[in-house]
Structures are given as structure tokens and as C-alpha cells.
Amino acid sequence: MNPRRRKRLTIVTAIVIGMAIAIGLVLYALNQNMNLFYTPSQIVYGRDGHIPTIGERLRIGGMVQVGSVKRDPQSLKVEFKLRDVGPTVTVEYEGILPDLFREGQGIVAQGKLIGKTTVKATEVLAKHDENYMPPDVKEAMKNNHAFMEAQAKQTEASQ
């Protein structure tokens, strides 16, 4: 192989390897920042065959259960329960809650799953209007409701 061809081959190989490394780093960074949205029932029963594992980053949306908000008087720690049509999930948060946060209000929390039904939130967002529901949340609630009805029918049929 003549020197000119060898130089071109070296340059092309270096560019291909550099692009592969860059694409790999971008995919790794995107994977680290990926947050999947779940409802409380989907955390307990799973969604599309996937049950979230402890340590997984996620977003959870639901209604704050009335009477479940517990505040630590010595700090900004708050614990409350979220529910949809099924089971409840406990959310732990340390920080200042949004002004619109209250019992019976719809919220979205972002954080990590630290127990089977416990989420350690890093951010809590409250919805502005109870009549509005984002399309992905509305679809998840609708699918979850259908799943719960099918499960109830299956339980009745087996008894």
C-alpha cells in the first residue's frame, strides 16, 4: 500500500472511531437522564411487562391522598401518599413544595424508587387546573383503569 493511501485510511479510521465514541457517549448520557412516567398502580403491577426496579429514576403522577401528608416540624421533609384507581405509593420529599400542593390535588413527582412502593422525590410539580390533564397522563390513567377492571373481572371469575 502506498503512503498516500495509508494516510487516507488512517484518517478515515480515526474519524470512524471518533464518531463511534461520540455516539456512545451521547447514548450513555441520554440513558442516564431518561425518566419514565408511571402511575402508582403501574409501579406496583408494572407496565408493558416492566416493573420498575429499586434505584430506577422515574416520574410518578397521581392524586395526593387526603389525610396522608406528614410534615417534619424540624426540617422541610414531607411524606405523602399518591394514588390513582389502585394501590398507593409513598413519596418522600425534602424541600419547599409548590404553592398549589394540597391534599386531593394532582401532582407529578420526579425521583428514584427506593422501596417497592416508596419514591424519594427530587422535584414535585403541582397541576394548575384539575380539569386539564396532559395527554400522556390521561392515556396512562385510562389504560390503568381498564387494567384494574380486567383484573377485578379475572378475580371474580376465578372465585
SULTA-V315743 format. One record per residue. NEAR is the number of other ideal C-beta (glycine too) atoms within 12 Angstrom. Layout:
BEGIN
near=NEAR
near=NEAR
END
This chain:
BEGIN
near=9
near=8
near=9
near=10
near=11
near=12
near=13
near=14
near=15
near=15
near=14
near=14
near=14
near=14
near=14
near=14
near=14
near=14
near=14
near=14
near=14
near=14
near=14
near=14
near=14
near=14
near=14
near=13
near=12
near=12
near=14
near=12
near=12
near=15
near=25
near=26
near=29
near=40
near=42
near=41
near=32
near=38
near=42
near=32
near=27
near=20
near=23
near=14
near=8
near=14
near=20
near=34
near=16
near=17
near=14
near=25
near=27
near=35
near=34
near=50
near=41
near=41
near=33
near=38
near=26
near=15
near=13
near=24
near=26
near=18
near=19
near=14
near=8
near=7
near=13
near=15
near=20
near=30
near=28
near=37
near=30
near=44
near=33
near=35
near=25
near=28
near=23
near=28
near=41
near=33
near=46
near=32
near=36
near=20
near=21
near=15
near=27
near=22
near=11
near=19
near=30
near=23
near=22
near=22
near=28
near=34
near=40
near=35
near=44
near=27
near=33
near=25
near=33
near=23
near=20
near=19
near=27
near=28
near=42
near=29
near=36
near=21
near=26
near=38
near=26
near=26
near=26
near=17
near=11
near=14
near=8
near=11
near=22
near=18
near=11
near=17
near=27
near=20
near=18
near=31
near=29
near=18
near=24
near=33
near=20
near=17
near=25
near=25
near=17
near=15
near=21
near=16
near=13
near=12
near=11
near=10
near=9
near=8
near=7
END
